[in-house]
Amino acid sequence: MSDRTQAGNREQFRPDGHEHDNFLLTTVVGSYPKPTWVNRARDQYESEESDFDAGDWQEAKDDASRLITDEHVRAGLDVVVDGEMRREEMVEFFAHRIDGYEFNGPVKVWGHNYFDKPSVVSEVEYADSWLVDEYEFTASVTDKPVKVPITGPYTLASWSFNEHYPDEEALAYDLADLVNEEIEKLVAAGARYIQIDEPALATTPDDHAIVGECLERIVSGIDTDVRIGLHVCYGDYSRIYPELLDFPVDELDLELANGDYDQLDVFKDPTFTKDLALGVVDAHTAEAEPVARIEENIEKGLEVVPPERLTVSPDCGLKLLPRPVAYAKMENMVEATRNVEAKLDAGDIDVAAPEPNAD
């Protein structure tokens, strides 16, 4: 089993000249509201009557990525993403890039919402890189560290029709090997912070052992200097904790603000041994939480882990919010984080989190 416990790769993201002795890493989960003109540009590109060609569409995506990356920088985040400006749905984007998948039209998932659910019709295979170009462009337009979110193999398998493999488990393991190959290419390109998104885990918690094996395959051969996070949302965490602690990742990214931290105590016994990326603003409410309230939320994380193991983040991707609200949430989140750091420096906060055993 891979051992990434306390790999010590977090400090590389502390900004030069950080004004506080304490450092709480700030980032986002991934998705962010697209500028309206991006969707209009897509419509033009997909229209048979338009002369908006592939080069124009590429320029539009580059401009959007540059704009949103800069928005994250202006908000003061320590680690940024481009808001996934080049992606649509989290499964569809990757399925289009993995040999073995095909699309046969949208399926209705709830209400009047449809999802272009893909089918696996043959053995999945890795062809061209999925995200290296995205990462390299984002890294070229900012001096900030860039995080790369990747939809995890378990979710890629669970949210697809399996028409080839004997079971979903076998499909997930093959997909995990492909994710490992992609991460190797990202690391070679300079990436040092990778986030695996597995929302399906919280809806089918009995399969945590499958996810664990997928993660073992994903991190195989990846240096411990590369930070690996796992984002899990929308579920009853008591059904997958403490099993989460056995996963070979550095950081567990959890949605807790939306539930008003009702599940916080789940992570206190047994002692939380990973780094914690704590959701401190709700991705589902279209108003920016006040700075003071976010400070209180951050301090809840200090009941679980000490400051040197706490990452501050929204609950989930912000793509469904109005863009001004998403920006205000980030800006307030960063201000609250710096305020909590100052309080920690002054000794005004009692950190309740226990230190994990050395073994």
C-alpha positions in Angstrom: 0.0 0.0 0.0 1.2 3.5 -0.9 1.9 5.6 2.2 1.4 9.3 1.6 0.5 10.1 5.3 2.0 13.5 6.2 4.1 13.6 3.1 4.9 17.3 3.9 4.3 18.6 0.5 2.0 21.5 1.5 4.6 24.1 2.5 5.6 24.5 -1.2 2.4 26.5 -1.7 3.1 29.1 0.9 3.5 32.4 -0.9 6.8 34.2 -0.7 6.6 36.9 1.9 3.5 35.5 3.5 2.7 38.0 6.3 1.7 35.5 9.0 3.6 32.9 10.9 0.6 30.5 10.5 -0.4 29.5 7.0 -3.8 28.2 6.0 -3.7 27.2 2.3 -6.6 28.7 0.3 -7.9 27.3 -3.0 -11.1 26.3 -4.8 -12.5 22.9 -5.7 -12.5 23.5 -9.5 -15.5 24.7 -11.5 -16.5 28.4 -11.7 -19.2 30.3 -13.6 -18.4 30.8 -17.2 -18.7 34.3 -18.7 -21.9 34.5 -20.8 -19.9 35.1 -24.0 -18.2 31.7 -23.7 -21.5 29.9 -24.1 -22.4 32.1 -27.0 -19.1 31.4 -28.6 -19.7 27.7 -28.2 -23.1 28.0 -29.9 -21.5 29.9 -32.8 -18.8 27.2 -33.1 -21.3 24.4 -33.1 -23.6 26.2 -35.6 -23.4 25.0 -39.2 -24.5 28.4 -40.4 -21.6 30.3 -38.6 -18.1 30.9 -39.9 -16.8 30.8 -36.2 -14.1 28.2 -36.7 -11.9 26.0 -34.5 -9.3 28.7 -34.2 -11.9 31.3 -33.0 -13.3 28.7 -30.5 -9.7 28.0 -29.2 -9.1 31.8 -28.7 -12.4 32.1 -26.8 -11.5 29.3 -24.4 -8.0 30.7 -23.9 -9.4 34.1 -23.2 -11.9 32.7 -20.6 -9.2 30.6 -18.9 -6.9 33.7 -18.7 -9.8 35.8 -17.3 -11.0 33.4 -14.6 -7.4 32.5 -13.6 -6.8 36.2 -13.1 -10.1 36.4 -11.1 -8.8 33.8 -8.7 -5.5 35.6 -8.4 -7.3 38.9 -7.6 -9.4 37.2 -5.0 -6.1 36.3 -3.3 -6.1 32.5 -3.5 -2.9 30.7 -2.8 -3.5 28.0 -5.4 -5.7 28.6 -8.5 -7.4 26.8 -11.3 -8.9 28.2 -14.5 -12.5 27.5 -13.4 -12.6 24.5 -15.8 -13.4 26.9 -18.6 -12.6 24.2 -21.2 -14.9 21.6 -19.6 -18.6 21.0 -19.5 -19.8 18.1 -17.4 -17.3 16.3 -15.3 -17.8 12.9 -16.8 -18.6 14.0 -20.4 -15.3 15.9 -20.8 -13.1 12.9 -20.0 -15.3 10.3 -21.8 -14.8 12.3 -25.0 -11.1 11.8 -24.6 -10.9 8.1 -23.6 -11.0 5.4 -26.3 -13.8 2.9 -25.5 -16.5 5.4 -24.7 -19.3 6.5 -27.0 -22.3 8.8 -26.7 -25.9 7.9 -27.8 -27.8 11.0 -26.6 -28.8 12.6 -23.3 -30.7 10.8 -20.6 -33.1 12.4 -18.1 -31.6 12.5 -14.6 -34.1 14.6 -12.5 -36.9 17.0 -13.2 -36.2 18.5 -16.6 -32.5 18.1 -16.4 -30.6 15.9 -18.9 -27.1 14.4 -18.8 -25.2 13.2 -21.9 -24.4 9.9 -20.2 -21.7 7.9 -22.1 -21.5 4.2 -22.7 -18.4 2.1 -22.4 -18.5 -0.2 -25.4 -15.0 -1.6 -25.5 -11.8 -1.7 -23.4 -10.9 1.8 -22.3 -7.5 3.0 -23.6 -5.4 6.1 -23.2 -4.6 8.0 -26.4 -3.7 11.7 -26.2 -3.3 13.7 -22.9 -6.5 15.1 -21.4 -5.3 18.0 -19.4 -1.7 18.8 -20.0 -2.5 21.6 -22.5 -5.0 23.1 -20.1 -2.5 23.0 -17.2 0.3 24.4 -19.3 -1.8 27.3 -20.5 -3.1 28.1 -17.0 0.4 28.0 -15.5 1.7 30.3 -18.3 -0.7 33.1 -17.4 -0.1 33.2 -13.6 2.8 33.1 -11.1 0.5 31.3 -8.6 0.6 27.5 -8.2 -2.1 25.7 -10.3 -4.2 22.8 -9.1 -5.5 20.3 -11.6 -8.9 18.6 -10.8 -9.5 15.2 -12.5 -12.8 13.3 -12.3 -11.9 10.0 -10.6 -12.2 6.5 -12.1 -14.9 5.3 -9.8 -17.2 8.2 -10.8 -16.2 7.8 -14.5 -17.3 4.2 -14.2 -20.4 4.7 -12.0 -21.9 7.5 -14.0 -21.6 5.7 -17.4 -23.4 2.7 -19.0 -21.1 -0.3 -18.8 -21.7 -2.4 -22.0 -18.3 -4.2 -22.1 -16.7 -5.0 -18.7 -17.9 -7.9 -16.5 -18.6 -5.4 -13.7 -18.1 -1.8 -12.7 -15.2 -2.6 -10.5 -13.1 -4.0 -13.4 -13.9 -0.8 -15.4 -12.9 1.4 -12.6 -9.6 -0.3 -12.2 -8.7 0.1 -15.9 -9.8 3.8 -15.7 -7.6 4.3 -12.7 -4.6 3.1 -14.7 -5.4 5.7 -17.3 -5.7 8.4 -14.7 -2.2 7.4 -13.4 -0.8 7.8 -16.9 -2.4 11.3 -17.2 -1.0 12.4 -13.8 2.5 11.2 -14.8 2.3 13.5 -17.9 0.9 16.4 -15.8 3.8 16.0 -13.3 6.3 15.9 -16.1 4.7 19.2 -17.3 5.2 20.8 -13.8 2.0 20.1 -12.0 2.4 19.7 -8.2 -1.2 19.6 -6.9 -3.7 17.1 -8.3 -7.3 16.7 -7.0 -9.3 13.5 -7.7 -13.0 14.2 -7.7 -15.1 11.2 -6.6 -18.7 12.5 -5.8 -20.1 9.0 -6.6 -18.3 7.6 -3.5 -20.7 9.4 -1.2 -23.7 7.9 -2.9 -22.4 4.3 -2.9 -20.3 4.1 0.3 -20.1 0.3 0.3 -17.6 0.6 -2.5 -15.0 2.5 -0.6 -12.6 -0.5 -1.0 -12.9 -0.2 -4.8 -12.1 3.5 -4.5 -9.1 2.7 -2.3 -7.7 0.3 -4.9 -8.3 2.8 -7.6 -6.3 5.4 -5.7 -3.5 3.0 -5.1 -3.2 2.6 -8.9 -3.5 6.3 -9.4 -0.6 7.3 -7.1 1.6 4.4 -8.1 5.0 5.9 -9.1 3.9 9.5 -8.3 6.5 11.2 -6.1 5.3 12.3 -2.7 6.4 15.9 -3.5 3.2 16.0 -5.7 0.2 16.8 -3.5 -2.8 14.5 -4.1 -6.2 15.5 -2.8 -9.5 13.6 -2.9 -12.7 15.6 -3.2 -15.9 13.9 -1.9 -19.2 15.6 -1.6 -23.0 15.1 -1.1 -23.1 12.2 1.3 -23.3 10.7 4.8 -19.6 10.7 5.7 -20.1 8.4 8.7 -20.6 5.6 6.2 -17.1 6.1 4.8 -15.2 7.2 7.8 -12.7 6.2 9.1 -12.1 4.1 5.9 -11.2 7.4 4.1 -8.1 7.6 6.3 -6.7 4.5 4.6 -6.7 6.1 1.1 -3.3 7.0 -0.3 -3.9 10.7 -0.6 -2.5 13.7 1.2 -5.7 15.7 1.6 -9.4 15.0 2.0 -11.6 17.7 0.6 -15.1 17.6 2.2 -18.4 19.5 1.8 -19.5 20.6 5.3 -20.7 24.2 5.1 -23.9 23.2 3.3 -24.9 21.0 6.2 -24.0 23.6 8.8 -21.2 21.3 10.0 -23.6 18.7 11.4 -21.1 16.0 10.4 -18.0 17.7 11.8 -17.9 15.3 14.8 -17.6 12.3 12.5 -14.0 13.2 11.8 -13.0 13.6 15.5 -13.0 9.9 16.4 -10.8 8.3 15.4 -8.3 11.1 15.0 -8.2 12.7 11.5 -4.7 11.8 10.1 -4.9 13.5 6.7 -4.7 17.1 5.7 -8.3 18.6 5.7 -9.6 20.8 2.9 -12.6 22.2 4.6 -15.6 23.7 2.8 -16.2 27.0 4.5 -18.6 28.7 2.0 -21.7 27.0 0.5 -21.6 26.4 -3.2 -25.5 26.1 -3.3 -26.5 29.5 -1.8 -26.5 32.5 -4.1 -25.2 35.0 -1.5 -21.7 35.6 -0.2 -21.3 34.7 3.4 -20.0 37.5 5.6 -16.3 37.4 6.5 -17.0 36.9 10.2 -19.2 33.9 9.6 -16.5 32.4 7.4 -13.9 32.9 10.1 -16.2 30.9 12.5 -16.4 28.1 9.8 -12.6 28.0 9.4 -12.2 27.7 13.2 -14.4 24.6 13.1 -11.7 23.0 11.0 -9.2 23.6 13.8 -11.3 21.2 15.9 -10.2 18.5 13.5 -6.7 19.3 12.4 -4.0 21.8 13.5 -3.4 24.9 11.3 -0.5 23.4 9.4 -2.9 20.7 8.0 -5.9 22.9 7.1 -6.8 24.0 3.6 -9.6 26.5 3.2 -11.9 26.0 0.2 -15.6 26.3 -0.9 -17.7 23.3 -0.4 -17.7 22.3 -4.1 -17.4 23.8 -7.5 -19.1 27.2 -7.9 -20.2 26.9 -11.6 -23.9 27.2 -10.9 -23.7 30.5 -9.0 -23.9 34.0 -10.4 -20.3 35.0 -11.2 -20.3 38.1 -8.9 -21.5 36.0 -6.0 -18.8 33.3 -6.7 -16.1 36.0 -6.7 -17.4 37.6 -3.5 -17.4 34.2 -1.8 -13.7 33.7 -2.8 -12.7 37.2 -1.8 -14.4 37.0 1.6 -13.0 33.5 2.1 -9.5 34.7 1.6 -10.0 37.7 3.9 -11.4 35.5 6.6 -8.5 33.1 6.3 -5.9 35.8 6.7 -7.8 37.1 9.7 -7.8 33.6 11.3 -4.0 33.4 10.6 -3.5 36.7 12.5 -5.6 35.4 15.4 -3.5 32.2 15.5 -0.3 34.3 15.5 -1.6 36.3 18.4 -2.6 33.2 20.4 -6.3 34.2 20.3 -7.5 30.8 19.1 -7.3 27.6 21.1 -6.6 24.8 18.6 -8.7 21.9 19.8 -7.5 19.4 17.2 -5.4 16.5 18.6 -2.1 15.6 17.0 -2.2 12.2 15.3 0.0 9.4 16.7 3.4 9.2 15.2 2.8 5.7 14.0 
